[in-house]
Amino acid sequence: MRPLILQSNDDGVYAPGLRLLRQALLEIADVITVAPLFEQSANSHSLTLARPLRHREVDGLHAIDGTPADCIYVALFERRFLPRWPDLVVSGINHGYNLGTDTFYSGTVAAAREGALRGVPAIAFSQGQGGSMETSAKVAAELARRFLAAPREPHGPTPLLNVNFPAGRNEHAGVRATCLGRRLYDDVVVMRHDPRGHEYFWIGGPNARHEEVAGSDTEAVDAGFVSVTPLRLDATLPDHLGLAAFLAGDGELPPTEER
């Protein structure tokens, strides 16, 4: 039986990166695509709880008018979408990097993380601006094939990988296993007025730069390599358990003054 891959993204169901990756993945597996109807970049891991979600078919693909995490959640738990539990969740290919701290904001990474949280191995793919998306899709399919074939610990954490393809290149220098680097933006807030005189804001600067971090994803893509970064689902920081214990004191809360 061929593997079953569940695919999503955050650029939306019409994005070329989604379609090219799907085409490449079909060479190695059956693929079900459930993607946002509209672009959901930087929506992180939000779920839509305050309104119903609408579904439609677009060119034989499934579209949900929600977030990337919504798409994976709906696909996994509404039986009409999948013939069986998937072997792999794939997200992308995103148009633009998801490096370093981008992973906290990225809808692309969130779609993969939602799969991993549900126990399905997952991988997110992103492409720096420029270069050949067709080439990256072929490399992504090969990495997905290796991922499916990789041995896993029976009771270990569910694998979650974040892959970035270098910008402005039709060929890659190779593939590197990396850690997260530091991607720094021009943090700005632009205030303007609408035609009725009310204020509105644009947040986030357009420029990004990379700090030098040895062995990082940012270092790899700057050198023309594809970066493969393992991400963790357990956000506990053991180094600060002592700080938490200090705050907890003897476990008793101090009395509050009655008014």
MOVENRA-V507763 format. One record per helix or strand of 3 or more residues. SS is the DSSP state (A for helix, B for strand). FROM is the first residue (numbers start at 1). TO is the last residue. Records with the same first field share a line. If there is no record, write none. Layout:
SS=FROM-TO ; FROM-TO
//
This chain:
B=3-8 ; 29-36 ; 55-58 ; 61-64 ; 88-95 ; 122-127 ; 160-165 ; 175-179 ; 183-185 ; 189-193 ; 199-203 ; 208-210 ; 226-230
A=16-25 ; 68-77 ; 102-105 ; 107-117 ; 133-149 ; 217-222 ; 238-248
//
